[in-house]
């Protein structure tokens, strides 16, 4: 059986977006206000945290999100190196 060496870009976007969405929900953060605080458009942030993981993040945007949420970038990437976390096609 052939095993993938790397996760797909879509899988990674899904995992990071899911983690950000979960962290915002846990901290009861309004996405509109959060997008203004981190100087990212609401539309862009909404696409990042969507269940489709439609937008990828730049390293700088990830840094701003992590810093503002008070989490590490490792926490935002939690699950990327776990082979069980794959993007769910809905």
N, C-alpha and C positions, 0 to 999 in steps of 0.2 A: 504494500500500500504506500502510495506517495503522499508525503506530508508536506504541506505548504511551509516554506522557509519563513515567510513574512506574512503578517496580516495584510489585508487589502486596505487601501486608503479609506474606503467606505466604512470598514469595520472600525478603524481607529477614530474616524470622525464621529461615528455612532457612540462609541465608548466614552470619548471625551465629552460630547454633547450631553449624553445621559448623566454623566457625573456632575457636570455644571448645573444641569436642570435640577437634579436631586439636591445639590448643595444650596441652590437658591430657594428651593421649596422648604428645606429644613430650616433655613434662616429667615423664612418669610420675607424674601426680597422681591419687590415689585420689579419686573424685568424692564419696564419703561424707565423707571428712576435709575435702575442699575446701569442701563445702557448709557444714560446721560453721565453718570458718575465715572464710568470708565472710557467715555468718549468713543463709543462704538454706536452705530445707528441701531435703533430698536429692531428694524427689519433684519439686519445682519445677525444680531444676537438671537432673535427669534428663530432664524434658520439654523444657527449653531445648536441650539437646545432642542430643536424639533426631533421627533422620533425618527425622522428620516436621515438625520445627520447631514443636512444638505450643504453645509458650508464648512470648509476647513478653517482652522485658526492659524494665524501667524504666531510665531514664537512670542512676539511682543504683546499681542492681544491675549495670549494665554497667561503671560506674566501679569498683565494688568488685572485680568479676571481673578487669578489666584491671589494676588496681593490684596485686592479689594475684598475678596471673600474670606481672607485670613487663613488660606490653606496653602499647602505646598503644591508645586507643579506635579510632584509625584502623586499626590492625592488626586489631582485632576486626571492623571493618566492611569489611575488604578484600574486594573483589569486588562490593560493592553498586552501585558506579557503572560496573561492567563489564557491558554488555548481554548478554554470553554466559552469565553466571551466573544461571540460573533454577532454581527449585525442581524437583527431580526427583520425579515422581509414581511411587510404587512400589506 
